[in-house]
């Protein structure tokens, strides 16, 4: 079969691809922020001195981490209209489902870093008059973020990849737009190759930004060792 690659037709769809990229970035950023905030609260819950509080956090984390992201997305896509009585937007559905999903992973990353901090720091903060909540926000969390930065970067990259799953509910992110172009032009190889390149560039930019942040904090980390 004589087949020659031709990417020129994609120029006619640059607005469509741009819209898909913006939707991907918007959804990914929204998931990152809300997933991280919820994951931080879950990490505090998992480290609570109260066994019942810890147990609830553990059940949540174990449940979400053992479910495929696609199942979580489909459950919210079909369940929200049933329980709310209204049709929820596809963006809101994907944002809510993936925020709850990724929060479980952010929780375990932060919990592991917090547990590595010397226990004496909590006692010192208490002697200085810090409440447990203030000590966590001012003293513990910044240290945990610095130590867990590589794992957090990996999770951020995973969120960009997971956002592509939103194409299954027809949210117009990059992969969904690529499928539409492929179905119209019957050139899936060129279309998905181009989209893979766009996503790769986006992830490389995120990785470069993370490397700069990590390099910025490396001297401080070295002095603390």
Residue pairs with C-beta under 8 A, 6 or more apart in sequence:
5 189
5 190
6 187
6 190
7 190
7 193
7 194
9 185
9 187
9 190
10 17
10 181
10 190
10 191
10 194
13 177
13 181
16 177
16 180
16 181
17 174
17 177
17 178
17 181
17 194
17 195
17 198
19 172
19 177
20 172
20 173
20 174
20 175
20 176
20 177
20 178
21 174
21 198
21 202
23 91
23 171
23 172
23 173
23 174
24 160
24 163
24 164
24 173
24 174
24 199
24 202
25 202
26 91
27 91
27 94
27 95
27 98
27 163
27 166
27 171
27 173
28 159
28 160
28 163
30 95
30 99
31 95
31 98
31 99
31 102
31 159
31 162
31 163
32 102
32 156
32 159
34 95
34 99
34 103
35 98
35 99
35 100
35 101
35 102
35 103
35 105
35 106
35 159
36 103
36 106
38 99
38 100
38 103
38 106
38 107
39 102
39 103
39 104
39 105
39 106
39 107
39 109
39 110
40 106
40 107
40 110
40 141
42 57
42 60
42 61
42 103
42 104
42 106
42 107
43 106
43 107
43 108
43 110
43 111
43 114
44 136
45 53
45 54
45 56
45 57
46 54
46 57
46 58
46 61
46 107
46 111
47 54
47 111
47 114
47 115
48 54
48 57
57 107
60 104
61 104
61 107
61 108
63 104
64 72
64 100
64 101
64 103
64 104
65 104
65 105
65 108
67 101
69 97
69 98
69 101
69 162
69 165
70 165
70 168
72 97
72 98
72 100
72 101
73 93
73 94
73 97
73 98
73 165
73 166
73 168
73 169
74 168
74 169
75 97
76 93
76 96
76 97
77 90
77 93
77 97
77 169
80 88
80 93
80 96
81 87
81 88
90 166
90 169
90 170
90 171
91 171
93 169
93 171
94 163
94 165
94 166
94 169
94 171
98 159
98 162
98 163
98 165
98 166
101 162
102 155
102 158
102 159
102 162
105 155
105 158
106 152
106 155
109 148
109 151
109 152
109 155
110 141
110 144
110 145
110 148
112 148
112 151
113 143
113 144
113 145
113 147
113 148
114 140
114 144
116 147
117 140
117 143
117 144
121 135
121 139
121 140
122 132
122 135
122 140
125 134
125 135
125 139
126 132
126 135
130 138
130 139
145 152
146 217
146 220
146 221
147 221
149 210
149 213
149 214
149 217
150 214
153 206
153 207
153 210
153 214
156 206
156 210
157 203
157 206
157 207
160 199
160 202
160 203
160 206
161 199
163 173
164 173
164 174
164 175
164 199
166 173
166 176
167 173
167 175
167 176
167 179
170 176
174 195
174 198
174 199
175 195
178 191
178 192
178 194
178 195
181 191
182 188
182 191
182 192
185 191
